[in-house]
Structures are given as C-alpha cells and as structure tokens.
C-alpha cells in the first residue's frame, strides 16, 4: 500500500514506530503491573514467591505476557514497602533464599479501589476506541 | 545487538546484568542478581529436557534481556524512593529556621530511636559473634568444629539481613532484601574456601563486634544529651516558677535543697538548653546518616564482587 521509494527511510520509520510502541507499552505497564500482582496474590490460596507469580502471569497470558518477568520483582518490593504485601524468607536448595509474598488487609482494600479505577479508565478509553474505530 | 551478546549460561546472564547495573546502589545490584538467579535456576530446572543454553535463549523474551531488566530496576527503584521518602519539608529561608527544622525531620527521630536501640542490638551481636568465633576455633581440632563454624557464618548472614532491614527502616539506607547465600554448583570444600575468601564474611563479623562500642557510644550520647538539655530547660523553668512564689523557693530532694538559677540568668540557661537539645538532634541525624553508610560498606558486597 505504501509507495516504498526509499528502503532505508521506511526501515528507520518502522524502528521508530517500534520504539514508540515499546515505550507506550512500558508506560502502560508502570501502574498496571502492581494491580495485576495484587490480583494474583489475592486469588492465591498460599504464599507465592517471585518465580511462581511470574509463571501464573505467563499461563494466564498464553505464554506471552505484555510485561517482562524481570520487571515484576522490583514492583513486588515496591508493594511490600508500601505495606500492601507481607513477606517471609525461606531457604532454598536450588538457588538464593526465596521471598514468599502474601496480600495484606491494606493490600486487599487497595486492590478493591484500584480495580474500580481500572474499570472506569478502561470504559473511558474503550468509549473513544469504539467510536474512532467506527468512524475510520 | 542483543543477539550478538545473548548470554548462554546463568553465570553469563548474571555477569551481563551486573555489568548493566554498574554504578547502581550495591544493595540494589545484590537484589537484582538474586531475583534473576532465582528465576533462571527455576526456569532451567523446569525445562529439564532442554540444555541450559537453549533455555537461556528464550529468557530474553520472558524474563527480559539484562539491559531491559536493569532498566526496570532503575525506574522502579526511583519510584520507590520517591514514594517512601518522608513528605518534602518546606525549605526554611533563615539560618535559624534551618537550624530548628531538624525537629520536623522524621529521620531525626528514627535515628535517635536507632541510637537508643543500638545498645541492646550491639550487646546481642557482640555476644553472638565472640561466642561463635571462640567456640568455632576452640572446636577446630574436633570434627564438629567445621560444621559449627559453617552454621555460625550462616547465622551471621541472617543476622546481617535483619540488621539491614533495621538500618533501612530507621536510617533510610537502601539495604538488601535477601541474605547472602553460598555459591551453587561447587563442592563443599570449594564453597567453604569461597566463603572464607569473601571479604563480606569478615566485614560482617567486624560490624557486629564494632556494634558494642558504637552502641554504647550512641546510647550515651543520646541519653546524656537529652537529659542535660532537658535538665537545663526544666530546672530554670522550675526556678523561675519558684521565684514567683509558687512553692517554697527551692526543691527538696532527699534533704538537699536545690535552687534554680537566678531570674536574671534563667532565660539564658533556658536558651542554652534549647540550643543544646537542637545540637543533639542534629548530631543524631548525622550519626544516623554516617552509620547507614558504614552498615552498607560492611554488610553489603561491592558491585564488583558476587
């Protein structure tokens, strides 16, 4: 469809676009990862450590979650520092001692509030996406 | 670019991550490396059918390339620091305002609490370390000497984690979240050798022994400083009250009569007491900062070490 006059220029354009999309995804993730982690731990019936949490996200997203799993650990620490998660250290034979997390009461209350905020935001954004999609 | 340098083993991945995090806080680097190692070892174990190199190839798309992961830690760390920092204080314009602003700084009060607490923790750490070392060396000729020493070193690492949490909570210095653990994949003798050669094994013990004299010093500074300044303020206020006719003109303690400073001097003594108390607060905040740095140097490995 595009008149491909200059191959180099279109390549640069594509990589620019990829970079922008990558940045957009990262900015979206910034707040959403915390919400998802709280939801995962709220639904868990036992304490979970980093790798287990990462695997649950991967399973839910059919093996390809929009967030890199390496980015989950610092967010777990952030939630824990804010009192939304409690944690304990358990020694492991297979590697470093593991930190197991569970959601606190404050965490549950926060999750309920964040869930409402997320639903409102999603409906608001979807409203525009639907109308724009119909127009174009 | 990433394909060219894609790590083929856990060790290579960790080395790349350490390089990507060069210059960051050592406590952050230790946490990031342990987080990655936990994930990578679990992932390699879960894919027992594949070789380590094959599994590591997929890591960039699931866990993230070392550079990406390093970036995530940097960004999130900044957010945590901003979110957990005490609310920004309104900057005082005058020198006098800045001098007295020390009272509204949360760090002053937490540092003061740390100074009082350090007498108790100092005695405990000192006793544990001196007992552990003496018993270890005493039993070195017996067969149980070595296991005992290993247990003791393990205990100092857990204790160092606990002290780190205390230092982070009260003094605001970022400390690691997981205890140091023995290197995997090497024999028992190699692992003992690495532990003995690890600078941190010895600096941790040194820190614990040092905590007794430091704890005594901190406790004495805090208690004497506060008592003397409150005594100067309280005694003069009481003296002024007694002079104005409240009570008998003197305080009787066990048959000894104490008089406050003369009404002429009392205001000067009160001002002196307030100044001294404020100086003690400044000192507490300064000691808090200095001790945080000391703890980080002795309890956390430098970034160029494992």
Interface residues (C-beta under 8 A of the other chain):
Chain A: X30 X49 X50 X51 X54 X58 X64 X68 X69 X70 X71 X73 X74 X75 X77 X78 X81 X82 X89 X91 X92 X94 X95 X96 X97 X98 X99
Chain B: X31 X32 X34 X35 X36 X37 X38 X39 X41 X42 X43 X45 X61 X62 X63 X64 X68 X69 X72 X73 X75 X76 X77 X79 X80 X83 X84 X161 X177 X178 X179 X181 X184
